[in-house]
């Protein structure tokens, strides 16, 4: 019987993308996308990527908040066996503080999928 894949590595890094034209909504505008990139690698070689795209004028979230929420994930997610159900890890993320930052939650779940 094969062992369940586990999370081998979980990498989080800033992703700053200058915009050709400012992106604006009624709450404000930004000249660059201040995002966070997530890469998750499993022991079976599977790699998943996710991107947190906080937009302060829209949801009040910042790049720093998304980065902190995702970095706080590393200690418990590395080594976590996923099996066939990624929802367990997604639930743990929400229960362990990630639910307060929707863009970070989106990035984490996208990498899992």
C-alpha angles and dihedrals in degrees: 000000000000119000119247115261114256132195107273097180140002117197126187125186141163117263113196115180119185112221123223089219126020115262109227139181130171091276096055146297138257133204095205138030106244100198139155125232122212126195122186122187124192128210090250090060097257112145126199129187130199136177129212110208107185115186111195096198090053108037104003092242121135135202089249092056093049091046092050093048092050096044089052087060097063099079095058102029099055107089094016112141109228104185113178095318116079089173091081091064092043090053091049090051091055094043093049097055105283095108090078091069114051096186091055091047090051092050093049094048092045090054090049093051 
